[in-house]
Every structure is written in C-alpha cells, then in structure tokens.
Amino acid sequence: MTIDFLTYQTATGHGLPHDPFNAIVGPRPIGWIGSHDGHGRRNLAPYSFFNAFNYTPPIVGFSSIGAKDSLRNIQATGEFTWNLVTRPLAEAMNQTSAAVGPEVDEFALAGVTALPSTLIGACRVGESPVSFECRLTQIVQLQTLTGETVPTWLTLGQVVVVHIDKALLKSGIYDTAAARPLLRGGGPADYFEIGPEQLMRMARPR
C-alpha cells in the first residue's frame, strides 16, 4: 500500500488550519508545575511540553515558551513541584492556565489545596494523587540551527521526593490507568484520558 504523504518544510509552513506538530508529538503528560517566588507568593501553571528525561536519578523537565512566572520563580528559588493531572482535576488545571499576574495565587484560583512539601518550599496540589518535589539542575535556552536563541527555556529538575496515593499501588506496582491521567493532545483544546482499555503489554526481546 502506498502512503499519500503531505510533505512540507517547516521553514515555509504547512498550509493547514492548525499546526499538526503538537498533535503528532502527543498525547503528552501535562507539566502542572507548582512554584513560589521566595517571598510567599505561590504559582501553579500547566505546561504542554513536559516529560521525564532520566531514570536514575529521576529527572523531569518542562519547556516554557516565553519567560513566565514559573520560570522566574524557579530561577529564583531552585525548586518546583510536578503534580499529576487526572480527569477529575481537568477543570482545575484549566483554570490555572489563565493569564493572570504574579500576585494571583493559582492554587486559590483553581480551588485546590496547597500542601506543604517535605524537602522544598514549593507547594504541591493536595488533590493530585501523585506529586514530585524537584530541585533545579539546569535551565537551557533553546537555539535554532544557526545558533540564534529563541524565547523558550527548558527547565530540568531532579526529583528528590515522590508522593503517591497508596490506592494506586496494586501489589506494590503503580497502576497508571487507575489514576486516570489526563494528557495533552493536538489542536487548541484537545486532551486524552488513559484508562485500562488502552493497556497492552509487550516484553522486550531477549
């Protein structure tokens, strides 16, 4: 069977109603990032570009397109939390995407609980069944092929504490589907939920 490809160079554009890049590289985990400015002001914001980048030690990262409050807070304090967004938390997460000033506490705006962390000053979302406490390891400003910087910063942090709802541990193994994680898809407003019906198992070849 021959595939009829749409092929385009990114420098000249795709000619489609919406850039397909975000939909192709997806769905993606949501970086629901908790931070503070070091002076008592909290921030909670979702980031579409988020993932895990190392296993031991565990390192996670998110990309801020534009120098937003989360980036400035983490530059100042060297710490942040990541909080799992689940289907029941979808509306609260969406509320924290509002473009508000740094004086606004998005924990309060979204109606979620700001729980103290164990080792860092940034709060975690009390309603989230999984949270990571992270300490900053690197902030990298992205560059183009020609070495020109773009206004996007990749923030990487080492996970120093993990909080997991024990109900999600089945015989000691974390049950991904049971948490009903919400993932970011393509388009301006597309999300996906993971459930047990999506599960498949495939062992690595030996």
N, C-alpha and C positions, 0 to 999 in steps of 0.2 A: 504494500500500500504506500502510495506517495503522499507525503505531507505537503499541503499548500501553505507555505510559511509567509507570514508578514515579517519582513526584514527591514530594519531601519538603523541608521547610525544615530546614536544618542545626541551627537552634536547638532544634528539637523532636525530632530524631532520625530515623533511617532504618528502624528496626524489623527490621533484617536480622541474621543471626548474626554478621556481621563488617562493619565499616565499609568500603564499597566505594571510598572516596576514593583510598586508596593503590593500588588495583588499576586504577582509571580513569586516574590520572596515572602511567602506567608502561607498560612497564618502564623503570626509571631506572638511570643509571650509579651505581655504588657509590663513595661517597667513602671510600676506605681511606686514612685520614689518619695520617701519622707526625708526631710532635711530641716535644718534650722540655721539662723544667721549668727548664732553665738551670743545674741542679746535677747533671747526669749521669744523671738518670732518664728513660728513653725510654718513649714510649707509642705504641701503634698500635691504631686503632679504626675500624670501618666505620660509615658514615653513609648511611642510606637516602635522605635528601634532599640530593642533590648535583647540580651541573651546571656548565656553562660559561655565562658571562654577558656576555663581551665577547671580540672577536676581536683587535683591535689597540689597546692592549696586551692580551694574553690574561689574562682574569680568571676565576677559578673560585670557587665558594663551596659551603659546606655548612651545614646547619641542625642545631644541637644542641638537642634537646628536653630541657631540663634543663642545669644548669651542670656539665658533665662535665670529665674531666681534659684532653681535647683543647682545649676552650675555655679553661680556666685556663692551660694551657701556652702557648697562642698569645697570650693576653693578656699573659703574662709575657715572652715572647721575640720576638713579632712575626714568627714564621715557622712553616712546616709543609711537609710533602710530601704529594702525592697519588700513589697507586700503583694502577695498573690491576689490577683483579681479573679473572683469567682462569679458565676452567673448571678447569684443574689446581690452581689456588690456592683453590678454593672452600672446602675444609675448613679450610685455614689461616686464611682470612678469618673463617670462622665461629667459630674458636677465639678470635679477638681480640674477639668481641662479648661475651665472658664478663664478668660484673660482678665485677671484681677491684679491689683497692686500688691507689692511685697508685704504690706501691712495686713493683708487679709489672711486669716488662718483657714486654709482649705480643709483641715480636719473638721472644724466647726461648720464651714460652708456646706460640706457633704454630709454632716450629721454622723460622723464616725468617731470612734473613741481613740484618743491619742494615748497609747500605752507607753510608759517609760521602757526604754531598752535596758539590757543588762550591763553592757560594757561601753556603750556610746551615749551621747546626749540626744541624738535624733530619735524621735518617737516612731513607733510602729502602729499600724492600724489594728485595733483590738478585735475587730470583726473578721479580719483576714485569718484563714486557718494556717497560713504559712508566712513567716516573715524572716528575712535575713538582716542581721546587723553587719554593716560593711565599713571598712576603713579604706580610705582612698589610697590607691597605688600609683595611678597615672592619670593625667589628663592630656589628651593628644588632639591638637587642632588638625583637622583633615586638610589634605592638599590635593590639587589636581595633578594631571600628568606633567604639567610644566613646572610644578613646584609652587604654584600660586595657592595661598591659603584660602579656604572657604569658611564662611561663618558657621561652622559646625564643629562641635567638640565631643570627642569620645571620652567618657569618664569610666574608668575601671576601678573596681574596689574588691578587696579580699574579704570574703565572708568570715566573720570571726564568731558569730553566734547564729544558730538556726533555731527557730521556734516552729513546731509542728503540732497541730491538733492531733492528739493521740487517736482519735476516732478514724483518722486516715491511715493508720498503721495496721495492716492486716497481717498477722503472724510476723510482725517486725518489718514488713515491706511496705513502703509508701504506695498507696493506691492513687495513681494520677487521676483516673476518671472519677473517683468518688468525690474529689474536691470540686468538680465541675468548673475547671479553669476556663476563663474567657480569653480568647486570642484575637488579635487584631488582623483583619483581612485587608482586602484592597478596597478601592472606591472611597468616597468621602465618609462613609458611615458603616462599613461592613465589619462585623465581628462573627466569631465562631465559638461554639462551646464544644468541649470534649466530653464525651460520655462513653460508657462501656461498649456501646455498639461500634465504636471506631477502633476497638482494640484488635490488633493482630500480633502474632508472635513469630519471630524468625531468628533462629540461632545462627551465630556466626560460623562460617565454615572452619573446619579444623585442618 
